Amino acid sequence: MSTFGRFVVGARLGEGGFAEVHRAELVGIEGFRKAVALKRLLPNAARDPQVVEMFLREARLASQLQHVNIAQVYELGETQGTYFMAVELVEGYSVEELIIHCCGTTGPMPVSVTLAILLQLCAALEHAHELGIVHRDVSPSNVMITSEGVAKLIDFGIARIAHAEATSVHGTVKGKFGYMAPEYLIDGQLDARSDIFAVGVLAHELLTNASLFTRDDDAETLQRLRGLTIPPPSAVNPEVDPELDDLIMVALARDPDLRWQRVSALRTALQTIVTRRRLALTHDQISRWISSAFDLTVRDSRPDDLAPDPVLSTDQVPTVPRSHAVKPNR
């Protein structure tokens, strides 16, 4: 343990090229203590004015976002010559971790759980888009599911105001190639529909437990992004019905004019499926399914109560142990 201004700093949660993130406690008067994720610029990065401006811009954008499905920025400041952000500490697993774990245990998660996650993600993006903010990096690693079953969109480090310049402060396209809308990658065109494409990729991967475009080689990823004939999720997962197939394929349209034009429209379509098929889940049900899934280590050991929708176990299971809140800038 060490101290940094008003913070007691604990374990490191991550480090990137520009910043590091630690678990910390904000200490106040009369015994007040609040757990946070403390994100600090690294010394070398702090000497680059462009990096500092990027860090400050991230905080300014994220501070505008007040939504249950977005990790909150509590404070931006400078202590001991170091810029920092205090951000909501999210206890849980990333969607990336869920997909990887389900590959070896349960197989694709129940459609009801996937839909519940997607609805919350769409709600977060709807809030951001209403403020003119495009996330630009919606991907499985940037969506956390808390121990209470709440989805949290994190890492607005490369977010942009809609219709602003599409390149980073260093002049390069930013984001993960496998989730990047083709119009952004090819022409630099950026608006809310770019995030919708990424939601479509994420939805496809949740339902199939397989990467859609991403491969180890960036060139192959880009080739697939541009030209792969995209199979509907039902080609891999028979639990996906034609209506959900169609909805996701619209989100994945390479032509942005053929895609969902607003994330609110996508969210409404998802909610229609949930209502019609009676697939609505509470946050507690989501949490218990995820905890049950992570309690498994062998695929063939999946219990009956992890069967397809909509039945979930009501037994108490361990809470989700991991912690993430914000990622260090790459």
N, C-alpha and C positions, 0 to 999 in steps of 0.2 A: 504494500500500500504506500502511496505517496500523495502529496497534496499539490493542487494546482489552483491557485486562487481560492474560491469558495468550494472547490470540489475535492473529494477524497477519491483518488483514482485507483481502480482495481485492475482486473484482468483485461488484456488486450483482446478485442473482438475481431480486429482486422487491420491490415495496412496495405496501402496502395502506393502509387508513385508520388502522390501529392499529399496525402493525409493518412493519419492513423486514428483508429476508433477504440476507445476503452470503455468498459463498464465503469461507472462512477456514481458517486452520491453528491448531490447538491446539498450543502449544509447551510442552514439558516439559524435564526434565533430561536430560543426556547425549545431546543432539541429537534427542530424541523430538519428532516432528511428526505430527499426524493431521489430515487434511482433514475439515472439517465444514461444515455450513450453520449460520450464526450468525443467529438470529432475535432482534431487539431491538425493544422497544417504542419507538415514536416519542415525543418529548418531550411533545407535547400529550396523547397517549393515556395517558402515564404519570401524568398529574395527575388522571386519572379513576379513583377507587377501584374502580368496577365493572369497568372495562376491565382493570385490574391483576389483579383477582380472576379474570376470565375467562382471562387469560394464564396465571396460576399454575395454574388448574384444568386447562387444556389440558395443561400439562406434567405435572401429577400423574397425570392419566388416562393419557396416552401413556407415561409411565414404567413403568406396570404391564404394558405390552404388550411381550413379548419373543418375537418371531416373525420368521422369515426373510422373510415377505411383508409386514412392516410396518416403515416407516422408524423407526429407534430414536432415542429421546431419550437423549443422553449426559449432559447436565448442565443444571441450572437454577441460576441465580445472579443476583447483582446486583453490578455494577461501575460505578464512577463515577456512581452514582445511577441506573443504567439496568438494568432487568430484562432477562435474556437467556436463551435456550435454545440449547444446542449440539446439533444434530440430525444424524443420518446424512445424508451427501451422496450423493444418488442420481444416478448418471450414466446418462442415457438419455432416452427420449421418453415423454411422456404418451400415454395411450390416445386422448385428444382429438387430439393431433398425428398419431397413426397413422391415425385415421379420416379426417381432413382430407387427409392426404397420399395415402392409398389412393384417395380419390375421384378424384384426377387421374392416378393411375398404374396400380396393379394391379387396381383394383376391389376388391370385398369381399375381405378377407384369407382365406386358406384356413380352412376350418372347423376343421382341426386346431390352427391357431395360436390361433384364438378360444377353443376349448375349453381349451387349455393356460393361457391367461390367466385364464379364468373359474374354473378349478379352483384356481389360486393365490389369486385374490381371495376365493373362498369359504373357503379355508383361513385366510386372514387374518381374515375376519369371524367364522369359527367360534371362533377364539382370543379375539377381543374379546367376543363374545357370552357365552362361558363365564365371562368376568369381569364380566358384567353391563353391558358398555359397548356402546351403540348409536352407530354412527358418525354417522348423520344426513346425511351429505353425500357418499355414494358417487356418483361421477360420473366421466366420462372424464378430466377434468382432475386428478382426485385418485387416479388409478391410473397409476403409472410403470412402465415396463419398462426394466430396467437394461441396460447393454451386455453383461451376461452372460445375458440372457434371463430374469431373475427379476422377477416382478411385485411391486410395493411399493405398499401402500395408505398414503397420506400424509394429512396435515392432519386431525388430530382436534380442531381448534379449536372446533367446535361439538358435539362428541360429548357424549352424556349417559349417565348411569347409567339403565338401563332402569327405567321406571315413575316416573322423576323428572319434574319440571315440564318441559313441552314447549316453553316459550318461552325466549328468550335473556334475558340480564341486562337488556336494554332492553325486554323485553316483546313482542318480535315473533318470529314464526315464522322459523326460520333454515334455510337450505339453498337449493338451486337448484330452482325450481318444476318444471322438466321431469323431475326425478328424485325428486320428493317423493311419498311414498305418500298416496293420497287421504284416508285416515283421519287422517293427521297434519295435513294441510292444512286439512281441514274441521272435525274434532273435537278436534285436539290429541292424538289417541291415538298413543302412541309405544312401540314395542317392537321386538324383533329383526326382525319381519316387515316393518318399514318399510325396513330395509336390503335385504331380499330383493327387494322391489319395485324398488328402485333397480338392483340387479344385473340384474333382468329387462330394464329399460330399456336398460342398458348393453349387455347381450348382444344385444338386438334391433338396436341401432345398430352394433355390431361386425359383425354378419352382413349388414346391409343397406347400410352406409355412408350412412345417412340419419338425421337426427334424428327421433325418434318423436313427442314432444310439443313440444319446444322450438321456439319461433318468436321473432322479434325483439321482438314485442309481448307483454308479460307477460300481458295479458288473454287474448290468443289462446292462449298456452301453457296457461293455467289452464282455458280452455274445452276444449281438446283433452284435457288430463289428466282432466277430469271426464267427457267424453262421446264421445271419439273411438272409433269401432269399430276396434279394434286388429287390423291384418292380421298373419297369421303371417309370420315372416321368409322362408319359402319363396315367398311371393308376390312377393318381390323377388329372392331368391337361390335358384335351383334346386338348389344344392349342399346346402341344408338339408333333411334328411329329416323325415318326419312325427313321429318320436319326439322329435327335438330341438325341432321346432315346439311340440309339446304341452308339453314341459318348460318352455319359456320362457313360453308362454301361462299356465301355472299360476303362475309367478313374477309375472306381470303382472295377476293377478286383482285387481280393485278391492276386493273384499271380502276383508279379511285372513284370514278363516276359511277361505277357499277357496284361499288361497295355500300355498306350502310353509311349514310351521310352524317348521322349523328349517333353518338354512343347511347343516347337516350332511346333511340329507336331499337338498337340492338338489345338493350336491357329490357324494353317492353316485350320484345319477341321471346326472349329467354323466360321472362316471367309468365308469359302465356303458356309456354310448355310446362313450366313448373305447376301452374294452377290446373291445367287440363289433366295432367298425369298424376296430380296429387303428390308431388315430389318435394314439397316445402319442408325444410329442416330448420330446427332451431340452432343457435350457435352451440349450445351444449351438445346436441347430437353430432355436429360436425367435429367438435373437440374429441368426443368419446370415440368416434370412428377412427380419427387420426391416431389417437393414443393406442387404440386396439391394434391398428395396423403396425405401429412401431413396436408393439410388444411381440410381434411375430418375427421369426428368423428364417423359417423354411416355407417355401411357397405352398407345399401340400398341407400345411398346418392351418390354413385359413378356416376359422370356425364358421358354423352355419349362420351366425348372426352378422357375418360380414358378406352375406349373399347380396345379389343385386337388389335394386330399389323396391320399395322405399323403407324396408324394415331395418332398424339398427338396434343393437343391444342397449339395454337400459342398465346393465351392470356397471358398477364403478370400476374405472381403470386408471392407471397412473397418469398424472398430468404430463404435458409435453415439457421436456427439460431444456431445450436449446434457447439461446438468446441472440437476437440480432436486432438492430434498430436502424442503422444507416451504414452505408458502405463507404469505405475510403475512396476518394477519387482515383480513377485509374491513370 
